[in-house]
Amino acid sequence: MNTRHLAYDLVALDVDGTILPASKELHPETKEVLHALSAKGVTIVIATGRRWRTAMDVIKPLGSGDYLIQSSGAVIRNIETADILFERYIPGSIAREIIGIGQDLGVTGVWYDTPRRTRKLYVFGKLTDVEALTQYASRNPSAFIEADNFKELADAMELVFFGDTDDLIKLDRKLRSCFSTSVRIMPWTNNPFSSLVLEVVDHETSKGSSLEWLSKYLEISRDRVLAIGDDINDLEMISWAGTGVAMGNANKALAALADVVIGTVDEQGAANYLRQLLS
């Protein structure tokens, strides 16, 4: 369908803090405006740190979405078919070394296995060691497996570390010192506990690089791409898109980088902004 009468051919949206508030309730206005954009031929891309299963917990009730950039850019999937179009993982040898460093520092590492393998989350420690991890795992406890070796594992989709803030800061510094050309480290806050979490992906992995790959795959030019986000793992996506938009509740670094800052997620900022595109 021809979208030349609109400003964009592709809209990429983060989930948590962008279209999904802390209440975890999608606003009807968000659903309506995305349906309207889809009806006019705009490609809707959901770009999130979530993996497939937890992303679909939002996408299904949303009722919109053509492609999913999951796990902060490690995988791109066709939402309708679940087919993997693109994947980039942490090599197993590096992931094992990083998990070992985390163990030495007393933090609990979670190894996200790749979608073509077990799709499980291997916990190197006890699920009950850190309250934030216990709550994090409670949404889908059957996916988490406590592990004490790497026997079932090859490459890692991503690694996520939970623990004492000071220990996580030490791990962050260590990884930036020793693995700066191998992995990308993203600290973020796990709500509602306001506790630090450390996410690690392959060095070349980001929502931005995946959005660039997908846009080329779809033969959509950069100037026809709009991206909206709120947190640190949205930086590259907001920077690469022809128009990068930050939520009113966005990370300060993201807001400073964005072309536009809009209303907060609780104000339905994304829906209100996208509604203007239709008029």
C-alpha positions as CSV (number, residue, x, y, z in Angstrom):
1,M,0.0,0.0,0.0
2,N,1.3,3.5,-0.9
3,T,2.2,5.5,2.2
4,R,3.7,8.5,0.3
5,H,1.0,10.8,1.6
6,L,2.3,10.0,5.2
7,A,5.6,11.2,6.6
8,Y,6.9,7.7,7.4
9,D,6.8,4.1,6.0
10,L,8.0,2.5,9.1
11,V,7.4,3.2,12.8
12,A,9.5,1.4,15.4
13,L,8.3,1.4,19.0
14,D,9.9,0.4,22.3
15,V,7.5,-1.4,24.7
16,D,8.1,-0.8,28.4
17,G,8.0,2.9,29.3
18,T,6.9,3.8,25.7
19,I,3.6,2.1,24.9
20,L,3.3,0.1,28.1
21,P,3.1,2.0,31.4
22,A,4.1,0.6,34.8
23,S,0.5,-0.6,35.2
24,K,1.1,-3.0,32.3
25,E,-2.2,-2.0,30.8
26,L,-2.2,-0.9,27.1
27,H,-4.2,2.2,26.5
28,P,-7.0,1.8,23.9
29,E,-5.7,5.0,22.1
30,T,-2.4,3.2,21.5
31,K,-4.2,0.2,19.9
32,E,-6.4,2.4,17.8
33,V,-3.7,4.6,16.3
34,L,-1.4,1.6,15.5
35,H,-4.3,-0.1,13.8
36,A,-5.0,3.1,11.8
37,L,-1.3,3.4,10.7
38,S,-1.2,-0.3,9.7
39,A,-4.4,0.2,7.7
40,K,-2.6,2.9,5.8
41,G,0.3,0.6,5.0
42,V,2.8,1.8,7.6
43,T,5.1,-1.1,8.8
44,I,4.9,-1.4,12.6
45,V,8.1,-2.7,14.3
46,I,8.1,-3.5,18.0
47,A,11.6,-3.1,19.3
48,T,12.2,-4.3,22.9
49,G,14.6,-5.8,25.3
50,R,12.0,-8.6,25.9
51,R,12.4,-12.0,24.3
52,W,9.8,-13.6,22.0
53,R,7.5,-15.0,24.6
54,T,7.3,-11.9,26.9
55,A,7.1,-9.6,23.8
56,M,4.1,-11.5,22.5
57,D,2.4,-11.0,25.9
58,V,2.2,-7.3,24.8
59,I,1.9,-7.7,21.0
60,K,-1.1,-10.1,21.1
61,P,-3.4,-7.7,23.0
62,L,-1.9,-4.8,21.1
63,G,-3.2,-6.4,17.9
64,S,-0.5,-4.7,15.7
65,G,3.0,-5.3,14.6
66,D,4.7,-6.7,11.5
67,Y,8.2,-7.3,12.8
68,L,9.8,-7.8,16.3
69,I,13.3,-6.6,17.2
70,Q,13.8,-8.6,20.4
71,S,16.4,-8.9,23.1
72,S,17.8,-5.4,22.5
73,G,18.5,-6.2,18.9
74,A,19.9,-9.7,19.0
75,V,17.1,-11.2,16.9
76,I,14.6,-9.9,14.3
77,R,11.5,-11.9,13.7
78,N,8.4,-11.8,11.5
79,I,5.6,-11.5,14.0
80,E,3.0,-13.4,11.9
81,T,5.2,-16.4,11.2
82,A,7.7,-16.2,14.1
83,D,10.4,-16.8,11.5
84,I,13.9,-15.5,12.4
85,L,15.2,-13.1,9.8
86,F,18.4,-12.0,11.6
87,E,20.4,-13.1,14.7
88,R,23.6,-12.1,16.4
89,Y,24.8,-13.7,19.6
90,I,27.6,-13.6,22.2
91,P,30.1,-16.4,21.3
92,G,30.0,-19.2,23.8
93,S,33.6,-18.9,24.9
94,I,33.2,-15.2,25.7
95,A,29.9,-15.8,27.5
96,R,31.3,-18.5,29.7
97,E,34.2,-16.3,30.7
98,I,31.9,-13.4,31.6
99,I,29.6,-15.7,33.7
100,G,32.7,-16.8,35.6
101,I,33.8,-13.3,36.3
102,G,30.3,-12.6,37.6
103,Q,30.4,-15.6,39.9
104,D,33.8,-14.4,41.3
105,L,32.2,-11.1,42.1
106,G,29.2,-12.7,43.8
107,V,26.5,-11.7,41.3
108,T,24.0,-14.0,39.7
109,G,24.2,-14.3,35.9
110,V,21.3,-15.4,33.7
111,W,22.3,-17.0,30.3
112,Y,19.6,-16.5,27.6
113,D,19.9,-19.5,25.3
114,T,19.3,-18.9,21.6
115,P,15.8,-19.4,20.0
116,R,16.9,-22.2,17.8
117,R,18.1,-24.2,20.8
118,T,16.4,-24.6,24.2
119,R,15.1,-21.0,24.5
120,K,15.6,-21.5,28.3
121,L,17.2,-19.0,30.8
122,Y,20.0,-20.7,32.7
123,V,20.7,-19.2,36.1
124,F,24.2,-19.5,37.4
125,G,23.3,-19.3,41.1
126,K,20.0,-19.7,42.9
127,L,16.8,-18.0,41.8
128,T,16.2,-17.0,45.4
129,D,19.5,-15.3,45.8
130,V,18.3,-11.9,44.7
131,E,14.7,-10.7,45.3
132,A,14.7,-8.8,42.0
133,L,15.6,-12.0,40.1
134,T,13.0,-14.0,41.9
135,Q,10.3,-11.5,40.9
136,Y,11.7,-11.3,37.4
137,A,11.4,-15.1,37.0
138,S,8.0,-15.3,38.5
139,R,6.3,-14.2,35.2
140,N,7.5,-17.5,33.5
141,P,9.2,-19.7,36.1
142,S,9.3,-22.8,33.9
143,A,11.7,-21.0,31.5
144,F,14.4,-20.6,34.2
145,I,16.8,-23.4,35.0
146,E,19.4,-23.3,37.8
147,A,22.7,-24.4,36.3
148,D,26.2,-25.2,37.5
149,N,27.9,-26.0,34.2
150,F,27.8,-25.1,30.5
151,K,27.1,-28.5,29.1
152,E,23.8,-27.7,27.4
153,L,25.0,-24.3,26.1
154,A,26.6,-22.9,22.9
155,D,26.2,-19.2,22.2
156,A,24.3,-16.7,24.4
157,M,21.5,-14.5,23.1
158,E,22.3,-12.2,26.0
159,L,23.5,-12.3,29.6
160,V,21.7,-10.5,32.4
161,F,23.2,-10.1,35.9
162,F,21.4,-9.5,39.2
163,G,22.9,-8.7,42.6
164,D,24.2,-6.1,45.0
165,T,24.6,-2.7,43.2
166,D,28.3,-2.3,44.2
167,D,29.1,-5.7,42.9
168,L,27.3,-5.0,39.6
169,I,29.2,-1.8,39.2
170,K,32.5,-3.7,39.7
171,L,31.4,-6.2,37.0
172,D,30.4,-3.4,34.7
173,R,33.9,-1.8,35.1
174,K,35.6,-5.2,34.6
175,L,33.7,-6.0,31.4
176,R,34.3,-2.6,29.9
177,S,38.0,-3.0,30.7
178,C,38.5,-6.5,29.4
179,F,35.7,-7.0,26.8
180,S,35.1,-3.6,25.2
181,T,35.5,-5.0,21.7
182,S,33.5,-8.2,22.3
183,V,30.4,-7.2,24.2
184,R,28.1,-4.2,24.8
185,I,27.1,-3.6,28.4
186,M,23.8,-1.8,29.3
187,P,23.0,-1.0,32.9
188,W,19.3,-0.5,33.6
189,T,16.9,-0.3,36.6
190,N,14.6,-3.2,37.3
191,N,11.3,-1.8,38.5
192,P,9.5,-1.9,40.9
193,F,12.6,-2.7,43.0
194,S,14.7,0.2,41.6
195,S,17.6,-2.2,41.6
196,L,20.5,-2.1,39.1
197,V,20.6,-4.8,36.4
198,L,23.4,-5.4,34.0
199,E,22.5,-6.6,30.5
200,V,25.3,-7.8,28.1
201,V,24.9,-8.5,24.4
202,D,27.3,-8.9,21.5
203,H,29.3,-5.8,20.7
204,E,27.6,-5.2,17.4
205,T,24.1,-5.8,18.8
206,S,21.7,-2.9,19.3
207,K,18.1,-1.9,18.4
208,G,19.7,0.6,16.1
209,S,21.8,-1.8,14.0
210,S,18.8,-4.2,13.8
211,L,16.5,-1.4,12.7
212,E,19.0,-0.4,10.0
213,W,19.2,-4.0,8.8
214,L,15.5,-4.4,8.7
215,S,14.9,-1.1,6.9
216,K,17.4,-2.2,4.2
217,Y,15.7,-5.6,4.0
218,L,12.3,-3.9,3.5
219,E,13.9,-1.3,1.1
220,I,12.7,1.5,3.3
221,S,15.0,4.6,3.4
222,R,16.3,6.0,6.6
223,D,14.4,9.3,6.3
224,R,11.1,7.4,6.1
225,V,11.7,5.7,9.5
226,L,10.4,7.0,12.8
227,A,11.5,5.5,16.2
228,I,10.2,6.1,19.7
229,G,11.8,5.0,22.9
230,D,12.6,5.9,26.5
231,D,15.6,4.0,27.8
232,I,19.3,3.4,27.4
233,N,18.9,0.4,25.0
234,D,16.9,2.8,22.6
235,L,19.8,5.2,22.1
236,E,21.2,3.7,18.8
237,M,17.7,3.2,17.4
238,I,16.7,6.8,18.1
239,S,20.0,8.0,16.7
240,W,19.8,6.0,13.5
241,A,16.1,6.6,12.6
242,G,15.3,9.5,10.3
243,T,13.3,10.9,13.2
244,G,14.1,9.9,16.7
245,V,11.5,10.6,19.4
246,A,12.0,10.4,23.2
247,M,9.2,9.9,25.7
248,G,8.7,12.5,28.3
249,N,9.8,10.0,30.9
250,A,12.9,9.1,28.9
251,N,16.5,8.6,30.1
252,K,18.2,12.0,30.1
253,A,20.9,10.9,27.6
254,L,18.1,9.7,25.2
255,A,16.1,12.9,25.6
256,A,19.2,14.9,24.7
257,L,19.8,12.9,21.6
258,A,16.3,12.8,20.3
259,D,14.8,15.1,17.6
260,V,11.6,15.4,19.5
261,V,10.6,14.9,23.1
262,I,6.9,14.1,23.6
263,G,4.5,13.3,26.5
264,T,5.1,10.6,29.0
265,V,3.9,7.0,28.8
266,D,1.2,7.7,31.4
267,E,0.0,10.6,29.2
268,Q,-0.2,8.3,26.2
269,G,2.6,10.4,24.6
270,A,3.4,8.0,21.8
271,A,-0.3,7.5,20.8
272,N,-0.9,11.3,20.8
273,Y,2.2,11.9,18.7
274,L,1.4,9.2,16.2
275,R,-2.2,10.4,15.9
276,Q,-0.8,13.6,14.4
277,L,0.8,11.7,11.6
278,L,-2.7,10.6,10.4
279,S,-3.9,14.2,10.1
